[in-house]
Amino acid sequence: MSNSLSQVDLIREAFHYQSRFEGSTMVFKIDFPVTDDPGFPFLVKDLALLAQTGFRVVIVPGAKEWIDAVLAEYGIISAYAEADSSPFHRSTRITTACAMPFVEMAAFHVAARFMTGLAGSRVDAVIGNFVRARGLGVVNGQDLEHTGTVEKILADSLNKTLSQGMVPILPCIGYSPAGKPYNVPSDEIALAVSAALGAVKLFIVSLNGGLGAGTYTFPENLETGDDGRILRLTPQEAEAVLAANSGLVKGAAGGSAAFGSLANELRPLQELNLALRASRAGVERVHIIDGREEGAILRELFSNLGSGTMLYADKYESIRALRSRDIPDILRLMDPLMQQGILIRRTAEQILEKKADFAVFEIDEQIHACGALHEWGEGQAEIAAIATDPLYGDMGLGRRIVDYLIDRAKKKGIARVFVLTTQTQDWFEFLGFREVSVKSLPEKKQKIYDRSRRSKVFALQLTGE
Ligand SMILES: CC(C)(COP(=O)(O)OP(=O)(O)OC[C@H]1O[C@@H](n2cnc3c(N)ncnc32)[C@H](O)[C@@H]1OP(=O)(O)O)[C@@H](O)C(=O)NCCC(=O)NCCS
């Protein structure tokens, strides 16, 4: 009985996550050794299942080990030795003109393994030239030749591919506008594509499965599992882990703290660094998982039983309380809206008087959105003065401010939040608010309700009625 109940719970949980993430973009950066693992066909089946269920799946295959093997097989590595040079400059691969065709061959071979697996599950996939690249040039007197970096992700082409239900596969090769191929680290591609497509999740799938205790120094208070692995951490905590272990990285990278092709035991730190950068680029959650574990992606996605390390950005990170000196900035945001009658008129003094009610969204020390929560008693509070900088419209700022104010209301034990609006009802409905009558407002608010404005009242119930 309890077993069947837990199964039902699991199914419920899966439906919950499925409806939450349907239609959202997820990027999977999958290292080569996983591609070569006997469990790989199951992993590809799971990716196919996600694509068939309506997730926008993007695959970035890592090919480092296979490239190394191909270069060794075709005598390219020994050619470096004969020329008394190294295939790496510090931790960056030097891709010579002679090595490039073999690097391309290896990269496309690995990408084709995903294509084959997806075809077997009746999912269409495209290996494409979605990465515009440029060469790294000469670094510290060393010409890196065909080693490049991402200049731009061709997001329009990727979006077209995704909207047709296809899975784009991005091998570690990018092209200059003149058509010259470059070998680009798959970490860079995964990062750039996650940012360009606004991915909600990035999965880093390797043989490591996150950061375990033992090899590394962990700051105190991190949430760890029975096996000592870090279960979840914030970007600030990830920074602390990287700082605590920077000596290891510096030693391996020849004195610089840069990450590149580091020794295997340092790969988990390199992965954490990638996760941190992705989180800074706006990816809400980054999961580092072990690709050999059957169903690891599904478990991480559809349940609370994740088996790797998750880095989660605080979605309210950029939101803070209003300071007096911000008032001119929020008036600048609200002024055109007050003039159009979309927001009610407020003076600097009135805002100052209610300063504690306001919250602002700040990016690079500039305020781009604001909002307020005014308490009216009777268990009700009003969400008001919501305004987003038009240059930053449709980026989720308005929604995050409203979510933040709703969270604030919940913490204060408010039962219902409401909003008075003349022109933005559709948006509030989209956020889950429903129209209610003026009579349902707290008495104090009803008394000052301006009937001439004919604002509609929308409310969101936070606790059971
Ligand atoms: C309404 C407002 C706050 C939305 O801010 P935002 O940061 O652009 O919104 P988000 O990015 O969170 O949400 C964007 C979504 O809402 C939709 N949207 C934006 N304004 C809308 C409106 N007035 N009515 C209906 N939908 C709207 C967008 O089309 C977008 O939908 P999509 O994701 O399907 O493309 C902003 O347009 C604004 O400042 N409006 C004027 C002030 C106002 O009306 N305030 C509310 C009264 S208190």
The ligand as an SDF file (V2000), in Angstrom:
LIG
                    3D

 48 50  0  0  0  0  0  0  0  0999 V2000
    2.9870   45.3190  -16.8550 C   0  0  0  0  0  0  0  0  0  0  0  0
    4.4810   45.4190  -16.7000 C   0  0  0  0  0  0  0  0  0  0  0  0
    4.8380   45.6770  -15.2520 C   0  0  0  0  0  0  0  0  0  0  0  0
    5.1130   44.1020  -17.1860 C   0  0  0  0  0  0  0  0  0  0  0  0
    6.4790   44.1390  -16.9200 O   0  0  0  0  0  0  0  0  0  0  0  0
    7.5420   43.2120  -17.6980 P   0  0  0  0  0  0  0  0  0  0  0  0
    8.7730   43.2130  -16.8580 O   0  0  0  0  0  0  0  0  0  0  0  0
    7.6600   43.6190  -19.1040 O   0  0  0  0  0  0  0  0  0  0  0  0
    6.7700   41.8340  -17.6270 O   0  0  0  0  0  0  0  0  0  0  0  0
    7.3430   40.3480  -17.5990 P   0  0  0  0  0  0  0  0  0  0  0  0
    8.6040   40.2880  -18.3820 O   0  0  0  0  0  0  0  0  0  0  0  0
    7.3750   39.8650  -16.1970 O   0  0  0  0  0  0  0  0  0  0  0  0
    6.1660   39.5980  -18.3500 O   0  0  0  0  0  0  0  0  0  0  0  0
    6.1280   39.7040  -19.7350 C   0  0  0  0  0  0  0  0  0  0  0  0
    4.8580   39.0870  -20.2930 C   0  0  0  0  0  0  0  0  0  0  0  0
    3.7310   39.8680  -19.9170 O   0  0  0  0  0  0  0  0  0  0  0  0
    3.1020   40.3630  -21.0910 C   0  0  0  0  0  0  0  0  0  0  0  0
    2.6520   41.7400  -20.8120 N   0  0  0  0  0  0  0  0  0  0  0  0
    3.3950   42.8310  -20.5870 C   0  0  0  0  0  0  0  0  0  0  0  0
    2.5960   43.9070  -20.3780 N   0  0  0  0  0  0  0  0  0  0  0  0
    1.3250   43.4510  -20.4440 C   0  0  0  0  0  0  0  0  0  0  0  0
    0.0580   44.0780  -20.3300 C   0  0  0  0  0  0  0  0  0  0  0  0
   -0.0690   45.3650  -20.0830 N   0  0  0  0  0  0  0  0  0  0  0  0
   -1.0500   43.2850  -20.4500 N   0  0  0  0  0  0  0  0  0  0  0  0
   -0.9390   41.9660  -20.7160 C   0  0  0  0  0  0  0  0  0  0  0  0
    0.2490   41.3340  -20.8440 N   0  0  0  0  0  0  0  0  0  0  0  0
    1.3750   42.0710  -20.7260 C   0  0  0  0  0  0  0  0  0  0  0  0
    4.1720   40.3390  -22.1730 C   0  0  0  0  0  0  0  0  0  0  0  0
    3.6120   40.2520  -23.4630 O   0  0  0  0  0  0  0  0  0  0  0  0
    4.9540   39.0920  -21.8090 C   0  0  0  0  0  0  0  0  0  0  0  0
    4.2930   37.9330  -22.2500 O   0  0  0  0  0  0  0  0  0  0  0  0
    5.1300   36.7170  -22.9100 P   0  0  0  0  0  0  0  0  0  0  0  0
    6.0510   36.2440  -21.8000 O   0  0  0  0  0  0  0  0  0  0  0  0
    4.0790   35.7300  -23.2890 O   0  0  0  0  0  0  0  0  0  0  0  0
    5.8900   37.3220  -24.0190 O   0  0  0  0  0  0  0  0  0  0  0  0
    5.1080   46.5410  -17.5840 C   0  0  0  0  0  0  0  0  0  0  0  0
    4.6650   46.3740  -18.8980 O   0  0  0  0  0  0  0  0  0  0  0  0
    4.7550   47.9270  -17.1200 C   0  0  0  0  0  0  0  0  0  0  0  0
    5.5690   48.5780  -16.4610 O   0  0  0  0  0  0  0  0  0  0  0  0
    3.5270   48.4040  -17.4800 N   0  0  0  0  0  0  0  0  0  0  0  0
    3.0650   49.6870  -17.0860 C   0  0  0  0  0  0  0  0  0  0  0  0
    2.7340   49.7800  -15.6130 C   0  0  0  0  0  0  0  0  0  0  0  0
    1.5960   48.8870  -15.1770 C   0  0  0  0  0  0  0  0  0  0  0  0
    0.7100   48.5640  -15.9330 O   0  0  0  0  0  0  0  0  0  0  0  0
    1.6460   48.4770  -13.9040 N   0  0  0  0  0  0  0  0  0  0  0  0
    0.6360   47.6250  -13.3360 C   0  0  0  0  0  0  0  0  0  0  0  0
   -0.3620   48.4230  -12.5530 C   0  0  0  0  0  0  0  0  0  0  0  0
    0.0710   48.3910  -10.8320 S   0  0  0  0  0  0  0  0  0  0  0  0
  1  2  1  0
  2  3  1  0
  2  4  1  0
  2 36  1  0
  4  5  1  0
  5  6  1  0
  6  7  2  0
  6  8  1  0
  6  9  1  0
  9 10  1  0
 10 11  2  0
 10 12  1  0
 10 13  1  0
 13 14  1  0
 14 15  1  0
 15 16  1  0
 15 30  1  0
 16 17  1  0
 17 18  1  0
 17 28  1  0
 18 19  1  0
 18 27  1  0
 19 20  2  0
 20 21  1  0
 21 22  1  0
 21 27  2  0
 22 23  1  0
 22 24  2  0
 24 25  1  0
 25 26  2  0
 26 27  1  0
 28 29  1  0
 28 30  1  0
 30 31  1  0
 31 32  1  0
 32 33  2  0
 32 34  1  0
 32 35  1  0
 36 37  1  0
 36 38  1  0
 38 39  2  0
 38 40  1  0
 40 41  1  0
 41 42  1  0
 42 43  1  0
 43 44  2  0
 43 45  1  0
 45 46  1  0
 46 47  1  0
 47 48  1  0
M  END
$$$$
